[in-house]
Every structure is written in structure tokens, then in C-alpha cells.
Amino acid sequence: MKILLLADHAEKSLWDNWSSRTADMLSDVRMILSAGDLDAGYLEFLVTMLNVPLVYVRGNHDGSYEKRPPEGCIDADGRVVEIKCKSAGTVRILGLGGSMRYHYDAPCMYNEKEMRRRIAAARRSYLKDVVTGRMKRGGIDILLTHAPCRGYGDLDDLPHQGFECFNDLLNQFKPRIHVYGHVHQSYRGFERTIIHPSGTELINASGRYFYDYQ
């Protein structure tokens, strides 16, 4: 199953310069994942053109989603969503948007303690039973965030530091991939893919990236 991963800035070839060649390139895409900091109109355009599930989380610049979320798209921020795909079965996606807090009153920003609380709340809402709930039994397949995990794909400055609690999530549930953005391709130290010690493949979706989910 081909997944289109997006984050941080709209690709002109997917929006302004749409063509029959673009349509051909995307014809086998079966899911879109947005890791944040993208205009709602961009996401709405893609979900309309491709007619596949588009799952998103908010970036630290997506406060406008509160008043105008992208229509036709699936908000996974702070919860687990299940997407049924013919070729891959049910794919479980845990979404955690936002970045490390570097402004006190800004939306979509969290400190480490706050993000840990969000994770705990997402787990509680997903579990049908504390002992035998689905997350405990089957885990998650994809972790979709805006920020990276600490020490893997992040930067040293506070605005671009990752979350340590994401490392704990990866080590505990070992999802197949962790998709994130926030660290742009133009930044020094950018890495597209990293293998985490848990075995999870970390993918920075800045711009666009295609992933073959099997």
C-alpha cells in the first residue's frame, strides 16, 4: 500500500502545478498522512483529488484548524484512529500533534509533562479495557506526530527539540513507522529516514515522501 506523507510546506507539483502527470504519479496512493503545518485548503484539495483517507495532526502553526479544520479529512490529534485498507487490513494510527513549548500562551505547543498527559489520555480513550484493551494487545501500527522524538531527527534548539516520551512510546509499542515533520529539509542536520533502537523506522515527511506500507 502506497502512502503519501506530507509536512511543513505545500509541494507545488501537488497543488499549484497539478497535471495529468501528477495524477498518474499518485494513482496508486491509498492513504495520505499529514504531519502538520499545512494549509487546510491544501489537504482538502488532495483528499478531493485522490479520494483516499487523509489522516492529520496539527503542527505548531496550525492554530487556525480550531476554527477551520480541513474538511473531508480525519483528525487523529490526541487519539487513535483505525483505517481499513483492502491490501493492509486495519491500520491503527496514534496522532500527537504540536511541538515543544517555546511560547507560553501559543496553541499546539506542549512541554514534556503535558505531552505525556496527552499520551495517557489517548490510551485511556482507546482502551476498551485497561487490561485487555486493543492498544495493549495489538499496539499501534503508525505513530503520527508533528515533532520528532528526542535525540532522533530533532535539533538542539528548544523550538525543534523532540519529545522523550515519544521514545518511550516507540520502545513500548514498536509501531512500524513514526511519521513526523517540524525539522524542514532546508535545516542543517535534516535526515529523511532513521532506524530507531526500537526497530521503528522514523520518517521526516517534510514536503512530501512516499512510503510503501506492507
For each residue, the residues with C-beta under 8 A, 3 or more apart:
1: 30 31 85 87 88 212 213 214
2: 28 29 30 210 211 212 213
3: 29 30 31 32 33 210 211 212 213
4: 26 29 31 32 33 46 50 208 209 210
5: 32 33 35 179 203 205 208 209 210 211
6: 11 32 33 34 35 38 43 46 205 207 208
7: 34 35 36 37 38 59 146 180 181 182 204 205 206 207
8: 35 36 37 38 59 181 182 184 205 206 207
9: 37 38 184 206 207
10: 14 15 16 38 39 42
11: 6 14 15 207 208
12: 15 16 17
13: 17 18 22
14: 10 11 18 22 26 42 46 208
15: 10 11 12 18 42 45 46
16: 10 12
17: 12 13 22
18: 13 14 15 22 23 49
19: 22 23
20: 23 24
21: 24 25
22: 13 14 17 18 19 25 26
23: 18 19 20 26 27 49
24: 20 21 27
25: 21 22
26: 4 14 22 23 29 49 50
27: 23 24
28: 2
29: 2 3 4 26 32 50 52 210
30: 1 2 3 52 85 87
31: 1 3 4 52 53 54 55 83 85 91 213
32: 3 4 5 6 29 43 46 47 50 52 53 54 55
33: 3 4 5 6 54 55 56 93 142 144 179 205
34: 6 7 38 43 54 55 56 57 73 205
35: 5 6 7 8 56 57 59 144 145 146 179 180 181 182 205
36: 7 8 56 57 58 59 60 61 62 97 98 146 181 182
37: 7 8 9 59 60 61 62 146 181 182
38: 6 7 8 9 10 34 42 43 56 59 62
39: 10 42 43
40: 43 44 64 65 68 69 70 71
41: 44 45 70
42: 10 14 15 38 39 45 46
43: 6 32 34 38 39 40 46 47 54 56 70 73
44: 40 41 47 48 70 71 72 73
45: 15 41 42 48 49
46: 4 6 14 15 32 42 43 49 50 54
47: 32 43 44 50 51 52 54 70 72 73
48: 44 45 51 72
49: 18 23 26 45 46
50: 4 26 29 32 46 47 54
51: 47 48
52: 29 30 31 32 47
53: 31 32 74 83
54: 31 32 33 34 43 46 47 50 70 72 73 74
55: 31 32 33 34 73 74 76 81 83 93 95 144
56: 33 34 35 36 38 43 70 73 74 75 76 77 95
57: 34 35 36 75 76 77 95 96 97 98 144 145 146
58: 36 62 63 65 77 97 98 108 146
59: 7 8 35 36 37 38 62 97 98 99 108 146 181 182
60: 36 37 98 99 106 108 109 146 147 159 182
61: 36 37 108
62: 36 37 38 58 59 65 97 108
63: 58 66 106 107 108
64: 40 67 68
65: 40 58 62 68 69 70
66: 63 69 107
67: 64
68: 40 64 65
69: 40 65 66 73 75
70: 40 41 43 44 47 54 56 65 73
71: 40 44
72: 44 47 48 54
73: 34 43 44 47 54 55 56 69 70
74: 53 54 55 56 81 83
75: 56 57 69 95
76: 55 56 57 79 80 81 93 94 95 144
77: 56 57 58 95 96 97 98
78: 95 96 97 118 121 122
79: 76 94 95 122 125 126
80: 76 92 93 94 95 122 125 126 135 140
81: 55 74 76 92 93 95
82: 90 91 92 93
83: 31 53 55 74 90 91 93
84: 89 90 91
85: 1 30 31 88 89 90 91
86:
87: 1 30
88: 1 85 91 213 214
89: 84 85
90: 82 83 84 85
91: 31 82 83 84 85 88 141 142 213
92: 80 81 82 134 135 138 139 140 141 142
93: 33 55 76 80 81 82 83 140 141 142 143 144
94: 76 79 80 122 140 142 143 144 169 175
95: 55 56 57 75 76 77 78 79 80 81 144 145
96: 57 77 78 115 118 119 122 143 144 145 146 166
97: 36 57 58 59 62 77 78 108 145 146
98: 36 57 58 59 60 77 108 109 110 115 146 147
99: 59 60 102 108 109 110 146 147 159 160 182
100: 109 110 111 112 147 158 159 160 161 162 163
101: 104 106 109 110 111 114
102: 99 106 109 158 159
103: 106 109
104: 101
105:
106: 60 63 101 102 103 109
107: 63 66
108: 58 59 60 61 62 63 97 98 99 146
109: 60 98 99 100 101 102 103 106
110: 98 99 100 101 114 115 118 163
111: 100 101 114 115
112: 100 115 116 163 164 165
113: 116 117
114: 101 110 111 117 118
115: 96 98 110 111 112 118 119 163 165 166
116: 112 113 119 120 165
117: 113 114 120 121
118: 78 96 110 114 115 121 122
119: 96 115 116 122 123 165 169
120: 116 117 123 124
121: 78 117 118 124 125
122: 78 79 80 94 96 118 119 125 126
123: 119 120 126 127 135
124: 120 121 127
125: 79 80 121 122
126: 79 80 122 123 133 134 135
127: 123 124 130 133 134 135 136
128: 132 133 134
129: 132 133
130: 127 133
131: 136
132: 128 129 136 137
133: 126 127 128 129 130 136 137
134: 92 126 127 128 137 138
135: 80 92 123 126 127 138 139 140 173
136: 127 131 132 133
137: 132 133 134
138: 92 134 135
139: 92 135 173 174 175
140: 80 92 93 94 135 143 173 175
141: 91 92 93 175 176
142: 33 91 92 93 94 175 176 177 178 179
143: 93 94 96 140 166 169 170 173 175 177 178 179 200
144: 33 35 55 57 76 93 94 95 96 178 179 180
145: 35 57 95 96 97 148 163 166 178 179 180
146: 7 35 36 37 57 58 59 60 96 97 98 99 108 180 181 182
147: 60 98 99 100 154 160 161 162 163 166 180 182
148: 145 152 153 154 162 163 166 180 182 183 202 204
149: 152 153 154 162 163 164 166 167 170 178 180 196 202
150: 154 161 162 163 164 166 167
151: 154 162 167
152: 148 149 162 167 194 196 202
153: 148 149 162 180 183 191 194 202 204
154: 147 148 149 150 151 160 161 162 183
155: 160 161 183 187 189
156: 160 161
157: 160 161
158: 100 102 161
159: 60 99 100 102
160: 99 100 147 154 155 156 157 182 183 187
161: 100 147 150 154 155 156 157 158
162: 100 147 148 149 150 151 152 153 154 166
163: 100 110 112 115 145 147 148 149 150 166 167
164: 112 149 150 167 168
165: 112 115 116 119 168 169
166: 96 115 143 145 147 148 149 150 162 163 169 170 178
167: 149 150 151 152 163 164 170 171 196 198
168: 164 165 171 172
169: 94 119 143 165 166 172 173 175
170: 143 149 166 167 173 174 175 178 196 198 200
171: 167 168 174 197 198
172: 168 169
173: 135 139 140 143 169 170
174: 139 170 171 198 199 200
175: 94 139 140 141 142 143 169 170 178 200
176: 141 142 200 201 213
177: 142 143 200 201 202 203 211 213
178: 142 143 144 145 149 166 170 175 196 200 201 202 203
179: 5 33 35 142 143 144 145 203 205 211
180: 7 35 144 145 146 147 148 149 153 202 203 204 205
181: 7 8 35 36 37 59 146 184 204 205 206
182: 7 8 35 36 37 59 60 99 146 147 148 160
183: 148 153 154 155 160 187 189 190 204 206
184: 8 9 181 187 190 206
185: 190 204 206 207
186: 190
187: 155 160 183 184 190
188:
189: 155 183
190: 183 184 185 186 187 204 206
191: 153 194 204
192: 203 204 209
193: 201 202 203 204
194: 152 153 191 201 202
195: 199 200 201 202
196: 149 152 167 170 178 199 200 201 202
197: 171
198: 167 170 171 174
199: 174 195 196
200: 143 170 174 175 176 177 178 195 196
201: 176 177 178 193 194 195 196
202: 148 149 152 153 177 178 180 193 194 195 196
203: 5 177 178 179 180 192 193 209 211
204: 7 148 153 180 181 183 185 190 191 192 193 209
205: 5 6 7 8 33 34 35 179 180 181 208 209
206: 7 8 9 181 183 184 185 190 209
207: 6 7 8 9 11 185
208: 4 5 6 11 14 205
209: 4 5 192 203 204 205 206
210: 2 3 4 5 29
211: 2 3 5 177 179 203
212: 1 2 3
213: 1 2 3 31 88 91 176 177
214: 1 88
